[in-house]
Amino acid sequence: MENNKGVVFVTRKLHFNAAHRLYNDNWSQDKNYEIYGKCSNKNWHGHNFDLFVTVKGIPNPETGFVINFTELKDIVNDLIVEKLDHLNLNLDVEFMQGKITTIENLVVAIWNELLPHIKGVELHCIKIFETERQFVEYYG
């Protein structure tokens, strides 16, 4: 979509809860605490995440849709939310295995999971709010 003339951006917001622990196996407990603070707690901690998935495209002249919001919701629910909600990002989520579970790494992993399944529109941005005051965005 080289020319953005007529392009419409469509965003779907979803929500999930998940636990995680920030730590690097190559570091000592002290070094992990120095870098990650309380987030390196061996007993985990959790967040109520808000996930925003934005796609872009030209509205279909027959439907008026860039993408049907229900279709987008179903794709993200099946591929992402169902695999993250009420789970431990370090232990339970296959696409996070071997990664430090920062939201920076999580947003990239979600992009990579969704990209092959978004058809007829272009994946534009993934945004995750970890708290009310901190979020990350990824544009591929």
Residue, then its C-alpha position, 0 to 999 in steps of 0.5 A: m500500500e505505497n500510496n496512503k490516499g484513501v487508506v483507512f486505519v481500523t483498530r480493535k481493542l482486546h484485553f487479557n490478564a497474564a503473569h510474568r517475571l522479568y529475568n535473564d538466566n545469564w545473570s545473578q539474582d542481584k543483577n536481575y533485581e538491579i535491572y528489573g527491580k520487583c518485576s524480577n520477583k521469583n513469585w511472578h507478578g501480573h498485569n491487566f493488559d489492553l491490546f490494540v491491533t490496527v490494520k489498514g486498507i481501502p474500504n470495500p465498495e460493496t461492504g464499506f468495511v476495511i475489515n469486518f471488526t468481528e473477523l478481526k476480533d476472532i483472529v486476534n482472540d484465537l491466535i493471541v488472547e486465548k493463548l495469553d489470558h490468565l496464563n503465565l507468559n514465561l511458562d505457558v505461552e509457546f510463542m514467548q518461550g526463550k524470550i525475556t517477557t518484557i512488553e517490548n518482546l511481547v508486542v513483537a511476538i504478537w505481531n509475528e503471530l498475527l502477520p501470516h493470518i491477516k488477509g486482505v488488509e495490512l497489519h499496521c500496528i500492535k500496541i500494548f498497555e501494561t499499565e495506565r501509564q506505560f505502553v509500547e507500539y510496534y509497526g513491524 
